[in-house]
Amino acid sequence: DLICLFIPLMVLLIGAARIGVFSVNMGLAAAGLLVVSAGWMGGAMLGAAMGIGMGFAMMSAGHHVLFVMYLPMSGILCGCFRDKNRLWTGLIYGLSAMALVYLTMWTLPDVFVINHIAAMLLFLMIPRGVMKKYRKKLMQMQWMKPRDNLYLRHRMQQWTGHINRLAQVLPVVEIPQDSLDDECELFAERLCDQCERLP
């Protein structure tokens, strides 16, 4: 379900990346907001997935190819510090994104700084209750329901048993291998090809 949401989000961000309010690019700010929110609510894996999707959306809109690199990395770092409060997560996103941009470009354009700060401020302006509500729902979706967890494990065990039985039925294929002497002789012939060193 979450992956299916990435497609319309990417399409919307491609259009929003062409809209600017003062010095803030709406697409870049929204992409940063989604990445830091996904990392804080769903962890490093969801932050990285959201970063990859948003990076490709920004690249498709004509922005720098580095978005595909530093947005997933920023999402991973935000997910690693998801147990901290939102202020720490926002600061980690802004600092890590700007540090990655500087380390790859050896310069820090103003557009990157402005949009990262805008994304960080938007993340901190979202009401705490809304963020906690969706974070709780995401945690329930990620293997937190005991009955769903047991059901999925049971289904996985069934599929594993089917695969093991299929592997036992299939014939064993043995690939013949040359002996060590034959391999040494073949190697010597290739090494001394078209020469008179061999007896």
N, C-alpha and C positions, 0 to 999 in steps of 0.2 A: 504493500500500500504506500509506504513512504517513497519507494522508488518511482511509483507511478505519479507521485506529486512533483517529482523533479522536472518532468517534461514540460508541463504548463508553466512552472516557475522559471525554467530556462527561457521559454518563449517570451514570457512577460518581461524578464530582465533584459533580453536582447532589445526589446522596444524601449524599455526605460533607460537603457544605456545611452540613448540619443537625446535624453532630456537633461537639461542642466538648470539648476536654480542657484543663482549667483555663481559661486565657484564650486558648488557641490554637484557631482554627477549622480543622478538618482539611481542609475543602475549599479554603479560601483558601491554606493552607500548601502543599497538594499542587499547586494551580494555579501558584503561584509557583515551586515546585520544577520542574515540567514546563517552564515557560517558560524559566527560566534554563538548564536542562539542554539544551533544544532549541536555544537560541541558541548555547551553547558547543560543542555537538557538530555542529550542522548549519548554522550561519551565521545571518545576519540574516533571510533569507527564511523558513527553517524556524521561527526564533524568533517572527517576526511571525505566521505561520500558526497556530502553537500558541497564541500570545497571543490571537488573535481567537477561536479555539475555546474556550479557557478563560474568556475574558471573557464570551462569550455564555452559557456554562454557569453562571457565577456570577450573571449577571443573571437567568437563568431560575430560579435558586434563591432569588431575592428580594433579592439584594444590590444594591449601588449600580450604576447604569448606567456609572459612570466606569471600571469594570473593563474594558469593551470598548475603552477608549481607552488606559489606561496599561499594561495587560499587553502588547499588541502593541508599544508604544513601548519598553518595557523589554526585550522579546525582540530588537528590532532593535539596541538598544545592546549587549546581551550578544553578539549575533552579530558586531558590528563589532569587538569586543575579544576574539574567540575565540582569537587567537594568544597572549594573555596567560595567566598561570597561573590556576587556579581561584579563588584568593583574590581577585584583581582582578575577575574576572567576577562573583563573588558580591557584592562591595562595589558594583560598578557597578549590579547589579540592585537591591539594596536602596536605594541612594541615589537612583537615577533614579526608581524607583517612588514613594518617599516625596516626592521633589521634585515629580513630576507631580501627585500627590494634593494637595499643598499649593498648587500654582499654580492648580489648578482649584477647590478648595474654600476656600482661604485659611484652612485649619485642618488639623491633622494628628491625627485621632482615634487613640486608643491601640490600637484593634483593628487598624488598618493597620500601625502600627509593630511590634506584637507578631507579627503573621502574616508580615510581610516578613522580620523577623529570623529567625523559625522556618524559613522557606523557604531563606534564605541558609545557615543552619547545617546544615539537612538536605542541601543541595547539597554543602557542604564535607565532610560526614561520609560520603558515598558513597565507597567504595574507589576509588583512582586507577586500578587495573587495569580495573575494570568500566567506568568512564567512557571510558577510552581504547579499550577493545574495541568499544563501541558507536559511538564517534566514528569509528573506522576503518571500520566497516561502513557508516555513513552517507556517509562520503566516497567509498567505493567505489560506492555507489548513485548519487551525484551526478556522473555523467559521468566517473568516474575510470577505468573499464575501457576500454582502447583498442578492443577488438573491438566492444563494445556501442556505443561512441561512433561508430565508423566505420559500423556497421550503421544506426544511427539517422540519421546524416547522409545516408547513401545513400537511406533511405526518405523523408526530408524532401525531398531533391532530386527524387526521383521524383514526389512529390505536388506540388511546385512546378512541375515540367514539365507535369503534367496540368492544373493550374490555368491555366498560361499558354496551353496549347493550347486549352482551353475558352474563354478570353477572346478568342482570335483568331477562333474560329468564331462567337461571338455577334455579332449585328449591332450596329453603332455607333449609339447613340441620340443625336441632336442636338436640343437644346432651343432652339427659336427665341427670339431675344432682340430686343427692340425697339431701334430706333435711339436715339441720344442726344437727338435733337430731339423724338422722340415721348415719351421719358421726361421731358424738361424740361417739355413742354406738359402732360402728365398731372400732374406734380408741381405746376405752377402752378394747374391747375384744382382740385386737392384743397386747395391752400393757400388759395385764394380762393373756396372753395365758398360759394354763397349770398351773394355780394357782387358789386358792379358795378365792380370794379377792372379786370377783363379787358376789352379792347376788343371 
